[in-house]
Amino acid sequence: MRVLSSEVKDYIGQSVHIEGWLHKKRLLGGLTFINVRDRHGLVQIVIQSKEEVEKLRGLQIGTVLAVDGTVKEEPRAPGGAELHEAKLTVMVPVTEEPPIEIDKPLSHKPENLETLFDHRVLGLRNLQEAKIFRIRSELTRYIREFLYKQDFIEINTPKLVAGAAEGGAEVFKLDYFGKEATLAQSPQLYKQIMVGVFERVFEIAPAFRAELSATTRHVSEVTMLDIEMGFIKDHNEVLNMVQAMVYDVLTRVYNEHGDELKSLNAPELVLKAEFPRYSMAQIHEMFTKATGKDTSHELDLTPEEEKWICEYAKKNDGCEAVFATNLPLAKMKFYHMADDDGQSARSADLLFRGVEISTVPQREHRHENLVQQMKKAGVDPEAPGFAHFVTAFKHGLPPHGGCGFGIDRLTEKTIGLSNIKEAILFPRDINRLAP
């Protein structure tokens, strides 16, 4: 029976059988020490027999091994125990020297990132790199669990579509059996349609943006959480749902995975159950007053303002997540609802640790108003990509709202990484299509 690395300490004085990858080997005082890695971590093995040591001759890191040995307590070893009297079986030999050393910390300095991604296939075997994606997995699991408890249904929508959901030009176009199709920027239209079926829906899936941007914030393929909820009383109900989800997910990951986050040098979490809310106009005014840089003419928050308001809220409100509310009408998408003030949309951006991770609007659910807004935005309601969307409203959709929420950015900021690509297994940007 195979024993995993996390279980070895439970077998002190007993013989066990482990399987995994050769992760490290070293010679110390006439003894050979090796570390074998499995899905739970490392096991240290002491090899005294020359015959067993000989089996490792010419073999490189990554060799797949089976090891039988007796467990002895050793506080200095991973997990507090190690294997003695080891008998090795080489399951898959590796003789080619690896291009990187996965048993040592991998550099995440900006000038080393491309090298990091070039060797991603092996680099992810580094224990610290793997922790990033264990944390990411837990974040998405907690999101799902929260939403299921709130009576949301998980859906899957097409990623090959007939039109751009955002109504813009930043899409990847491709031939679809003689017709033009695009890769979905968002499940926006479909999740609103599904409000007419389940009332509350969500999806975690890829989205594609053909933006010619080479920044620490942009990639061509992102993973998005999309939420939509019907029969809302007002915009605040949507904000409160997203707020509760983020508070639940972040406090949970810090409580349950604090050691891993600490080992990744993640910053301490400063969060309250109710996030501070400032209108975009307020933030422009506050930032201008504090820095002397006039941003009152800006349509959106500048990256500098996003960082500033998060630091301000952390210091003055005890919360590093903040809503920027009352986004200007000029920024409004055709499917958003305009506010009664005639100047802003019922929409807010959720900022966390200096970056926008979500836009949270109320939708325009009235058929005639929606059609007018589409035409005003230059979107044809009868075009193949939009006609079925409009039909759902014609046949009755209740007041509803939701959000598009960046899983990549949430992971990046939770761990304290400097570039969104570090939080993605195999990032895609304007220069990278492999591995």
N, C-alpha and C positions, 0 to 999 in steps of 0.2 A: 504494500500500500504506500502510495506517495504521500510524504509529509511536506507541507509548505513551510517556507522560512519562518513565518509568524508562529508556527506551531512547534518548532524544534525545541524550544525551552520547556515545553510540557513533557518532554521525554528524557529528562536527565537520567543517565545510567542505562538507557535502553538503546537498542540498535534501531536505526531508521533508514529509510530510503528516500532520497531527494533527487529531483531532476531540475535542470535549468541551464543557464548559459555561463560559461567561464567569464567572469567579470574582471577579475584581477588576480595576478599571481606574483609572489615575491619569495625570496630566499632569505632566511633569518636564522643564524646560528646552526646551520646544518639541517634545518627543517624547512620544508616547503609549505607555505601558506597560500591557499587560494580562496577566493570568494566566488560563490555561485549565486547567480541572480534568478529569481522566479517572480511571479506576478505580485508577490507581497514584499519583496525586498531581497536581502542578502543572507547567506549562510557562510560562516567562516569554517574552513576545513584544514586540519593539520595532516600533512602527508609525511610519514616517516620512512616508509618502505621505498627503497631504490627502484623496485620493480614498478610501483605505482607512479613514482615521479617520472620514470622513463616513458610512461604512456602519454605524458604531456609534451614530450620533446617535439619541437617544430610546430606545435599547435598555438593558435592565436586567440585573442579575446573574441568571444562570440561562439566558440566551440560549444556544442550542446553536449552536456554530460549527465550521467546518472551516477550518484554516489551513495554507497552504503557505508555507514559508520556508527560509532557509539557516541552518544551525546554526553558532553561534559560541560559543567558550569564554567563560564569564563566571562566575568563582568566587562572585560575590555572588547569582547567580540560583539558584532551586531546581534541584537536580541538577547545578549547575556549568556549565550551558549555557543559551543562549537562542536564539530565532529572530529573524532580521533579514530585511529585504526581504519582509515578510509580505504575503500576499494572502489576504483574508478571504472566506469564503462563509457567509452567515447561513442556517443550516439550519432553526432554529425560533426566531423572534423572541419576546422577552418584553418587553412594554412596561409592565406593571404593577410599581410599585415594591414590593419585598419588605418584609414587616412586621418582619423582623429582619436584621441584618448578619451574614451567615454567614462573612465573611472575618475576623471578630474573635472573640476568646474569648467563649464564652457562659457566663453566670453560673450556677453550681451552688449558690449560697447558698440555704438553706432557704426564704427568703421569695420566691425567684425560680423555684422548681421548677415551679410550676403554669404560669407563663408559658413556661418551657422546653418543657413537655409540650404546651401549647396549640399551639406552633409547631413541633412535632416533625418534621412533614413536610419543612420546609425546614432546620430546625436540624441534622438528621443529615447535611446536606451540608457542615457545618463539619468541617474536617480532624481536629480534636481529638475531636469527638464520634464521628466515624467510626472513630477508632482504638480506642475502647472496644469496638466491636462486631467489629472485626478481632481483637482480643485474645480476646473471647468465642468467636469462631469457632475460633480456634486451640486454646483450652482444650477445646472439645468434640471437635475433631479428635484431639487427643492422647489424650483419654479413650478414644475409639473405638479408636485404634491400639493402646493398651495392652491393652484388653480383648480385641481380636481376637487379640493375641499370646498371651493367656492362655486361648484356646480358648472364648471366649464367643460366643454367637450373638445377633445383634440381632433383637428382635421388635417387633411393633406390636400393642398391645392396645386394646380398645374404650374410648372416652371417654363413650359413652352406656351406662349400666349400670342394673341393676334394684335396686341397693342400695348402701349406703355401705360401702366397704371398711374404713374405720376403725370402723364400727359407731356413729358419732356423728351429731349433728344438723346439723353445719355443712356442709351440702351444698346445691347449687343444684338445685331440683326443676323439672321441666318435663313438659308433656303429651306423651306418646309414643303417638300414635294411640289415645287413650282410656285409656292406662295411664300410671301415674306412673313416670317415669325420673329419674335424677340424673346430673349431670356427674361424672365420675370424680374422686375425691379422690386416687387412687393406682392404679397397676396391680397392687397388692399381691397380690390373689387370683389374677390371671392369671399373674403371673410365677412364683408358687409352683406352679401347675398345670403350667407349662412346664418346671419342673425334671424332671418325669416324662417329658419328651420329649428335651430337649437337655442336661440336667444343669446347664449354665451359660448363663444368658441375661442380657441387659440391654436397657434401653429408655431413650431420651432423648425426652421428650414432655411436653406440657402436663398440668397437674393443676389442679383447681379447688377452692377453699376459700371457703365463704360465711362468713368470719369478720368480725364487725363490729369490726375493728381498724384504727385509723389511726395506724400507727407507721412508723418507718424500716425495719422488718423485715418488714412484712406487705403482701401484695398478694393479689388474688382469683384471679389466674391466674399460676401459676408454671411454670417449666420444670424438670423433675426428671430426674435420672439414677437409674434403678432397676436394681439388680443382684440376682441370686439365683444361688447356687451349691450344687450337691448333692454328696453323699458327702464331707462335711466330717468331720474328726476331732473338732473341738471349736470353740468360739466363737473362740478365738485365730486359727484359720485364716482366718476371715472378716475379723477385724480386720487381720491381716497383709496380706490382699489389698487392702483399701481403703487401708491405709497405703502400700503399695507404689505403688498407682495415684496417690495424691495427691502423693507424693514425685516420681514420674516426671513427672507433668504440670506441677507447679509449677517444678521445676528446669529443665525443658525450655523452658517459656515465658519464664523469666527469662534463660536462655542464648541463645535464638533471637530474642527480641523485647525485649532489654534497653533499646535506644534508645527504642522506642515507650513502654515502661513508664516510663522516666525522664522523657520529655517529658510524661507524664500525672501526674508527681509521685508515682508509686507508691513505697511504702516498700521498703527493701531486704529481701530474703528471708532469714530466719533459720530454717533447717530442717535436721533430721537424718533419716537413713533410718529410724530407729526413734523413734517418737513417745513421749514420756513418758505414763504411764498412772496415773491417780489415781482411786480409787473416789469416788463422789459423796459418801459420808459423810466421806471424807478431805478433800475440797474444802470441805465445810461447816465442818469442824473447823479447817482451815488458814485459811480466810477469817475465821471468827469470831475466831480468835486474833490475826490480823494487823490486823483493823479494829475489833474490839470490837462488831461487829454480829452478833447471834446468828441464824444461818440454819439451825440444826440441825433445826428443825421444818418446813422447806421440803420439798415433795415433789420439786421440780425445782431446778436451779440458777437463781438469779436472774440477770437480765442483768448486774448488777454483778459477780456471782461469775464469770460467763463471761469478762468482760473481765479480771478480776483473775487468774484461773488462767492465762490465755494470756500475760499479762505476766509472771507468776511463772515459767512454763515457759520463756519466751523468755530471761529473765535467769538462771535457775538451771540450766536443762537445755539451753540453746542451741537451742531449738526452739519456734516459735510455733504449732505444731499440737499438740494434746493430746487424749487420750482421757479422758473421764469415764466410768468403768466401774461395773458393779454397780448399775444403775438400780433403784430400789425396786419391789417387786411392785405397789404401788399405782399405779405409772405404766405397768405392763406392758399391752400390747395382747393381745387374746385369742389371736393367732397367734404370740406370743413364747414362748420356753421359760423356765420358772422354773428358778432355780439350785437346787442341792442344799441350800443353806443355809436355804431356806424363807423368806428375807427379801428376796431380790433376783432380778432377771431376768438372763438371759444376754444383756445388751444394753449398749451403750455409745453415748455421744454423741461425735462428733468436733467439736472446737472449733478454730477458726482465726481468729486476729486478733480475738478477742473475741466471736465469734458461733458458734452451732451451725450447721454446714453439713451434718451427716449424723447419722442414727441407725442403728447397726449391730448388729442382734440376730441371735441364733440362733433359728430357728423351732421350734415344737412340731410334730414330724413324725408323732407317734403318733396314730392316728385317735381312739381312745377318749379320750385326754387332751385332744385338740383340741376334741372335742364337749363335754366337760365344761367347758372354759374358755370356750367360746362361750356356753353356757347360763348360766354364772356371770356373764358380762359382759352378759347380757340380749340376746344375739344368737341368733335362731332358726336352727339348722343346716339346717332344711328350707325356709326362706324362698327365694323365687326367686333372690335375689341371692347366696345362699350354698350352695344345694344342690349345684350342680355342683362348687364348690370342695371341699366335703366328700367328694364322690365320688372325687376324685383321691387323697385320703388313704386312702380305703377300699380302693383298688386299688394302694396301695404307693407312697409317696414316701420317699426316703432322708433321713438327717440333712442339713439344709440351713440356709443363712442368707444374709443379704444386707444391703442398705442402701437407703434413700431418701436422695438426695444433691442438694442445691440448686445448680443451675447458676447461677441468678441471684446467690445469695449468694457462691458461689465467685468469680464475675466481680467483684462489688462489692469483695470483700476483697482480691483479687489486685491490683486497680488502686488500691485505697485510697479508694473512694468513700464517701460518708456515708449514702446512702439506697439501698435495694435497687432502687427505681424507676429510678435513674440507670443501672442495668445492664441495663434491659429496653427494647427498641426502642419499644414502645407499651404502657406499663404500664396495668394494670387494678386499680383499688381501689374502695372503697365509694363514691367520688365520680366516678370517671372510666370512661366507656365509649367514648370517642372521643379522638383520632383512631384 
